Amino acid sequence: MTQAGSRTARADELGGAMAKPGGGMAVGLAFAVCGAVGFSFKAILVKLAYRYGVDAETLLALRMAFSLPFFLAMGWAASRRAAHALSARDWVWMAGLGLFGYYLASYLDFLGLDYISAALERLILFLYPTVVIVLSAAFLGKKVTRRMLAALALSYLGIALAVGHDLDVSGTAHEVVLGCVLVFASAVSYALYLMGNGEVVGRLGSSRVTAYASSFACFFSLAQFAAMRPLAMVAEQAWQVYAFAGLMTVFSTVAPVWMVSEAIRRLGAGPVSLTGTLAPAITMLLGWLILDEAIGVFQLAGMAMVVAGVAVMARQRG
C-alpha cells in the first residue's frame, strides 16, 4: 500500500497540466486502468505471501529493500531537474512524510491483511478521503456541508455491511475487528500524510517528495526489521516470498506510479482520479479469482455505498 508512491502519483506536478492534445487518449486510459489494477493487486500478493509463513515485518522489509533503488533513482532524477536544492528543513519534512505516509501506513496495512479479506481491506483504505475531511474540519476549521455529512454516513454504513460479510464468512469477530482497526489506522496515517504533503509539494514538486519520502520509509522499515528480527530470517524465507515481494515492487509500486503519471500527462488529473474508484471492485474480483474469497450481497452493497459516498465528497471538495 507499502503503499509507497501509490496514490501520491495522482498528485504529481504533472496533474496540474492540461491533457496532452491529439491522440493518445486510449493509451492514457489504458495506463490509468492498469495503474489502478496494479495498486489493487498489492493486497492479493500480500495474502499470497502470508501463506508461506512470512510475517508482516519481514515481508514489508523485503518489499522496501527491493523498492529502495528505484526510489533513490527517482529522487536523483527529480533533483537534477529541480531549480532549488533541498534544505535541512525540507529533509525533515520528507522524513516525517515517509514515516506517516508510507512506512506506518504500509506497516499497519500489512498487519491488518493478516486478519481480514483483501476486499474489505481495500474498502477501508478507500475511506482515506473521508478521514482527511474529518481531520480538516476538526483541526483546520474547514466547513463540512450537509451533503458531505450524508456521504460520510453512506460510506461508513457501507463499511459496516462489508464488515458484516467478513464476520459471516470467517466467524472470528475478534480477528475481523482487529484487522479493521489496523487498516483504518493505516488510512488515518495516510490521511495525515496527505495533509502534511500539501505543505511541501508546492515548493519541492511531487516527484521529489514522493521519491525521497518513500526512500525514508524504506529505511524506517529496514531499521524496524533489524531491531525486531534476526537477519538470518531473510535467508529462511521460501523463494515464493521473495517472488511475491518482487512482484509487489514491480507491479504494485514502481510500474503503477509510472503508468498513472503517464495517464495524467495524457488525460489530465481529473479523468485519471476517477479510475481510482475501480480499486475496490478490482480487489474484490481478484480476491475471488485468486484467493477464493467469497463475494456476498452485503459486500457488494457495501462497496457500492462506499464508492458512492467517497465520489460525492471528492466532487464537493473539487
C-alpha positions as CSV (number, residue, x, y, z in Angstrom):
1,M,0.0,0.0,0.0
2,T,4.0,-0.4,1.0
3,Q,1.7,1.6,-0.4
4,A,4.8,3.7,-1.3
5,G,4.1,6.2,-4.1
6,S,0.8,4.6,-4.9
7,R,-2.0,7.2,-4.6
8,T,0.6,10.1,-4.3
9,A,1.3,9.8,-8.0
10,R,-2.1,11.3,-8.6
11,A,-0.9,14.5,-7.1
12,D,2.2,14.7,-9.3
13,E,3.0,18.1,-10.6
14,L,2.0,16.9,-14.0
15,G,-1.5,16.7,-12.6
16,G,-1.9,20.4,-13.0
17,A,-1.1,20.4,-16.6
18,M,-3.5,20.2,-19.4
19,A,-4.1,16.8,-21.0
20,K,-1.8,16.1,-24.0
21,P,-3.6,17.1,-27.2
22,G,-4.2,14.9,-30.1
23,G,-4.1,11.1,-30.0
24,G,-3.1,9.0,-27.0
25,M,-6.3,9.2,-25.0
26,A,-6.9,5.5,-25.4
27,V,-3.3,4.8,-24.3
28,G,-3.7,7.2,-21.4
29,L,-6.9,5.4,-20.3
30,A,-5.2,2.1,-20.6
31,F,-2.3,3.4,-18.4
32,A,-4.8,4.7,-15.8
33,V,-6.7,1.4,-15.6
34,C,-3.6,-0.7,-15.5
35,G,-2.2,1.5,-12.7
36,A,-5.4,1.0,-10.7
37,V,-5.1,-2.8,-11.2
38,G,-1.5,-2.7,-10.1
39,F,-2.3,-0.8,-6.9
40,S,-5.3,-3.1,-6.2
41,F,-3.1,-6.2,-6.7
42,K,-0.9,-5.4,-3.7
43,A,-3.3,-6.9,-1.1
44,I,-3.6,-10.1,-3.2
45,L,0.2,-10.5,-3.2
46,V,0.4,-9.9,0.5
47,K,-2.2,-12.5,1.2
48,L,-0.4,-15.0,-1.1
49,A,2.9,-14.4,0.6
50,Y,1.4,-14.9,4.1
51,R,0.6,-18.5,3.0
52,Y,4.3,-19.3,3.2
53,G,4.7,-18.3,6.8
54,V,6.3,-14.8,6.4
55,D,5.3,-12.1,8.9
56,A,4.4,-8.5,8.2
57,E,7.8,-7.1,9.3
58,T,9.8,-9.4,7.1
59,L,7.6,-9.1,4.0
60,L,7.4,-5.3,4.3
61,A,11.2,-5.1,4.7
62,L,11.7,-7.2,1.6
63,R,9.4,-5.1,-0.4
64,M,11.1,-1.9,0.8
65,A,14.5,-3.3,0.1
66,F,13.6,-4.1,-3.4
67,S,11.9,-0.7,-3.9
68,L,14.6,1.5,-2.4
69,P,16.9,1.6,-5.5
70,F,14.0,2.7,-7.7
71,F,13.0,5.5,-5.3
72,L,16.6,6.7,-5.0
73,A,16.9,6.8,-8.7
74,M,13.6,8.7,-9.0
75,G,14.8,11.2,-6.4
76,W,18.2,11.7,-8.2
77,A,16.4,12.3,-11.5
78,A,13.9,14.7,-9.9
79,S,16.7,16.6,-8.1
80,R,18.6,17.1,-11.4
81,R,15.5,18.8,-12.8
82,A,14.8,20.9,-9.7
83,A,15.6,24.6,-9.6
84,H,16.5,24.6,-5.9
85,A,18.4,22.3,-3.6
86,L,16.8,20.8,-0.6
87,S,17.3,22.5,2.8
88,A,17.7,20.7,6.2
89,R,14.1,21.6,6.9
90,D,12.9,20.0,3.7
91,W,14.7,16.8,4.6
92,V,13.0,16.8,8.0
93,W,9.6,17.3,6.3
94,M,10.2,14.4,3.9
95,A,11.4,12.1,6.7
96,G,8.1,12.9,8.6
97,L,6.1,12.3,5.4
98,G,7.9,9.0,4.9
99,L,7.2,8.0,8.5
100,F,3.4,8.6,8.3
101,G,2.5,8.3,4.6
102,Y,4.5,5.3,3.6
103,Y,6.2,3.4,6.4
104,L,3.5,3.5,9.1
105,A,0.5,3.3,6.7
106,S,2.1,0.3,4.9
107,Y,3.0,-1.5,8.1
108,L,-0.4,-1.1,9.7
109,D,-2.0,-2.2,6.4
110,F,0.3,-5.3,6.2
111,L,-0.7,-6.2,9.8
112,G,-4.4,-5.8,9.1
113,L,-4.3,-8.0,6.0
114,D,-3.4,-11.0,8.2
115,Y,-6.9,-10.8,9.7
116,I,-9.4,-9.6,7.0
117,S,-10.1,-10.2,3.4
118,A,-8.3,-8.3,0.7
119,A,-11.7,-6.8,-0.5
120,L,-12.5,-5.4,2.9
121,E,-9.0,-4.0,3.3
122,R,-9.3,-2.1,0.1
123,L,-12.7,-0.7,1.0
124,I,-11.4,0.6,4.4
125,L,-8.3,2.1,2.8
126,F,-10.6,3.8,0.2
127,L,-12.1,5.8,3.1
128,Y,-8.9,7.9,3.5
129,P,-10.6,11.0,1.8
130,T,-13.3,10.9,4.4
131,V,-10.6,10.9,7.2
132,V,-9.0,14.0,5.5
133,I,-12.3,15.8,5.6
134,V,-13.0,15.0,9.2
135,L,-9.5,15.9,10.4
136,S,-9.6,19.1,8.3
137,A,-12.9,20.1,9.9
138,A,-11.6,19.3,13.4
139,F,-8.2,20.9,13.3
140,L,-8.2,23.3,10.3
141,G,-11.7,24.7,10.6
142,K,-12.8,23.5,7.1
143,K,-16.5,23.6,6.5
144,V,-18.4,20.3,6.2
145,T,-21.7,20.6,4.3
146,R,-24.8,18.5,4.9
147,R,-24.3,16.7,1.7
148,M,-20.8,15.7,2.8
149,L,-22.1,14.5,6.1
150,A,-24.7,12.4,4.3
151,A,-21.9,11.0,2.1
152,L,-19.8,10.2,5.2
153,A,-22.7,8.3,6.7
154,L,-23.3,6.4,3.5
155,S,-19.6,5.4,3.3
156,Y,-19.4,4.2,6.8
157,L,-22.7,2.3,6.6
158,G,-21.2,0.6,3.6
159,I,-18.2,-0.4,5.6
160,A,-20.5,-1.8,8.3
161,L,-22.2,-4.0,5.7
162,A,-18.8,-5.2,4.3
163,V,-17.6,-6.0,7.8
164,G,-20.8,-7.9,8.5
165,H,-20.0,-10.0,5.4
166,D,-16.5,-10.9,6.7
167,L,-17.9,-11.7,10.1
168,D,-20.4,-14.0,8.5
169,V,-17.8,-15.7,6.3
170,S,-14.9,-16.1,8.9
171,G,-16.9,-16.3,12.1
172,T,-13.9,-14.8,14.1
173,A,-15.2,-11.5,15.3
174,H,-12.0,-10.6,17.3
175,E,-9.7,-11.0,14.3
176,V,-12.0,-9.2,11.9
177,V,-12.4,-6.2,14.3
178,L,-8.6,-6.2,14.9
179,G,-7.9,-6.2,11.2
180,C,-10.4,-3.4,10.5
181,V,-8.9,-1.3,13.3
182,L,-5.3,-1.8,11.9
183,V,-6.3,-1.0,8.3
184,F,-8.4,2.0,9.4
185,A,-5.3,3.3,11.4
186,S,-3.4,2.9,8.1
187,A,-6.0,5.1,6.4
188,V,-5.7,7.7,9.1
189,S,-1.9,7.6,8.9
190,Y,-2.1,8.2,5.1
191,A,-4.7,11.0,5.6
192,L,-2.2,12.7,8.0
193,Y,0.4,12.4,5.3
194,L,-1.8,14.0,2.7
195,M,-2.5,16.9,5.0
196,G,1.3,17.4,5.5
197,N,2.0,16.8,1.9
198,G,0.4,20.0,0.8
199,E,2.9,21.9,2.9
200,V,5.9,20.9,0.8
201,V,4.7,19.6,-2.6
202,G,4.1,23.1,-4.0
203,R,7.7,24.1,-3.2
204,L,9.5,21.0,-3.9
205,G,7.5,19.1,-6.6
206,S,5.6,15.9,-6.0
207,S,8.2,13.7,-7.8
208,R,11.0,14.7,-5.4
209,V,8.7,14.4,-2.3
210,T,7.4,11.0,-3.4
211,A,10.8,9.6,-4.2
212,Y,12.6,10.8,-1.0
213,A,9.7,10.3,1.4
214,S,9.4,6.7,0.0
215,S,13.2,6.3,0.5
216,F,12.9,7.3,4.1
217,A,10.0,4.9,4.6
218,C,12.3,2.1,3.2
219,F,15.0,3.0,5.7
220,F,12.5,3.0,8.6
221,S,11.1,-0.4,7.6
222,L,14.6,-1.9,7.2
223,A,15.6,-0.5,10.6
224,Q,12.5,-1.9,12.2
225,F,13.2,-5.4,10.8
226,A,16.8,-5.2,12.0
227,A,15.6,-4.3,15.5
228,M,12.8,-6.9,15.7
229,R,14.0,-9.9,13.7
230,P,17.3,-11.7,13.3
231,L,18.9,-11.1,9.9
232,A,19.0,-14.8,9.4
233,M,15.3,-14.8,8.9
234,V,15.8,-13.3,5.5
235,A,17.6,-16.4,4.3
236,E,15.0,-18.7,5.9
237,Q,12.1,-17.4,3.7
238,A,10.7,-19.6,1.0
239,W,11.5,-18.5,-2.5
240,Q,7.9,-17.7,-3.1
241,V,8.1,-14.9,-0.5
242,Y,10.9,-13.3,-2.5
243,A,8.9,-13.7,-5.7
244,F,5.8,-12.1,-4.2
245,A,7.8,-9.2,-2.7
246,G,9.5,-8.7,-6.1
247,L,6.1,-8.7,-7.9
248,M,4.8,-6.2,-5.3
249,T,7.7,-3.9,-6.1
250,V,7.4,-4.0,-9.8
251,F,3.6,-4.4,-10.4
252,S,2.1,-2.7,-7.3
253,T,4.6,0.1,-6.8
254,V,7.0,1.1,-9.5
255,A,5.0,0.3,-12.6
256,P,1.7,1.8,-11.4
257,V,3.4,5.0,-10.3
258,W,4.8,5.5,-13.8
259,M,1.6,4.5,-15.5
260,V,-0.6,6.8,-13.5
261,S,1.9,9.7,-14.1
262,E,1.8,8.9,-17.8
263,A,-2.0,8.8,-17.8
264,I,-2.1,12.2,-16.0
265,R,0.2,13.6,-18.7
266,R,-2.1,12.4,-21.5
267,L,-5.6,12.8,-19.9
268,G,-5.2,15.3,-17.1
269,A,-5.6,14.6,-13.3
270,G,-9.4,14.7,-13.2
271,P,-10.2,11.8,-15.5
272,V,-7.4,9.7,-14.1
273,S,-8.5,10.2,-10.5
274,L,-11.9,8.7,-11.4
275,T,-10.2,5.4,-12.2
276,G,-9.3,5.1,-8.5
277,T,-12.9,4.3,-7.9
278,L,-12.3,1.0,-9.7
279,A,-9.9,-0.2,-6.9
280,P,-12.4,-1.8,-4.5
281,A,-14.2,-3.7,-7.3
282,I,-10.9,-4.8,-8.8
283,T,-9.6,-6.0,-5.5
284,M,-12.8,-7.8,-4.8
285,L,-12.7,-9.6,-8.1
286,L,-9.1,-10.5,-7.8
287,G,-9.7,-11.8,-4.3
288,W,-12.5,-14.0,-5.6
289,L,-10.5,-15.3,-8.6
290,I,-7.1,-15.8,-6.9
291,L,-7.7,-16.2,-3.1
292,D,-11.1,-17.8,-3.3
293,E,-12.7,-15.1,-1.2
294,A,-16.4,-15.2,-1.0
295,I,-18.5,-12.4,-2.5
296,G,-21.9,-11.7,-0.9
297,V,-24.8,-9.3,-1.5
298,F,-23.9,-7.3,1.6
299,Q,-20.3,-6.9,0.5
300,L,-21.4,-5.7,-3.0
301,A,-23.9,-3.3,-1.5
302,G,-21.3,-2.0,1.0
303,M,-18.8,-1.5,-1.8
304,A,-21.3,0.5,-3.9
305,M,-22.2,2.7,-0.9
306,V,-18.5,3.4,0.0
307,V,-17.6,4.2,-3.6
308,A,-20.7,6.5,-4.0
309,G,-20.0,8.3,-0.7
310,V,-16.3,8.9,-1.5
311,A,-17.2,10.1,-5.0
312,V,-19.7,12.6,-3.7
313,M,-17.2,14.0,-1.2
314,A,-14.5,14.2,-3.8
315,R,-16.9,16.2,-6.1
316,Q,-17.8,18.5,-3.2
317,R,-14.2,19.2,-2.4
318,G,-13.4,19.9,-6.0
